[in-house]
């Protein structure tokens, strides 16, 4: 499973890492964002992490 020769799982992992860093920085108030933005990106992080893990499990079968 690749996009342009790069694994979809790797892309998902990098995207999740970026979301985690954003959540950490906005939660610690280093980045000032409204609470709604922080909440929505947290929900997006949970959803993308689920699919990232699911793809990792499926690729190992």
BELJO-V179942 format. One record per residue. PSI is psi in whole degrees, -180 to 180 (NA if undefined). OMEGA is omega as a letter, one per 40 degrees, with the letter a starting at -180 (none if undefined). D_LAST is the distance of its C-alpha to the last C-alpha in Angstrom with 1 decimal. Layout:
PSI | OMEGA | D_LAST
PSI | OMEGA | D_LAST
This chain:
101 | a | 13.2
156 | i | 16.6
111 | a | 20.1
33 | i | 22.9
1 | i | 20.8
134 | a | 19.6
137 | i | 16.1
-35 | a | 16.0
-39 | i | 14.4
-44 | i | 17.3
-44 | i | 19.8
-39 | i | 18.6
-41 | i | 19.0
-39 | i | 22.4
-43 | i | 23.5
-39 | i | 22.6
-41 | i | 24.6
-41 | i | 27.5
-40 | i | 27.5
-44 | i | 27.5
-42 | i | 30.4
-45 | i | 32.2
-43 | i | 31.9
-49 | a | 33.1
-36 | i | 36.0
-31 | i | 37.1
-34 | i | 36.8
2 | i | 39.0
27 | i | 41.4
-32 | i | 41.2
126 | a | 40.4
109 | i | 42.5
154 | i | 40.7
154 | a | 41.5
-35 | a | 39.7
-38 | i | 38.3
-44 | i | 36.5
-42 | a | 35.1
-45 | a | 33.9
-38 | i | 32.3
-29 | i | 30.4
-42 | i | 29.2
-43 | i | 27.9
-39 | i | 26.3
-43 | i | 24.7
-45 | a | 23.1
-48 | a | 21.8
-33 | i | 20.3
-39 | i | 18.9
-49 | a | 17.1
-34 | i | 15.6
-47 | i | 14.9
-41 | i | 12.9
-45 | i | 11.1
-37 | i | 10.2
-42 | i | 9.1
-45 | a | 6.8
-38 | a | 5.4
-21 | i | 5.6
-13 | a | 3.8
NA | none | 0.0
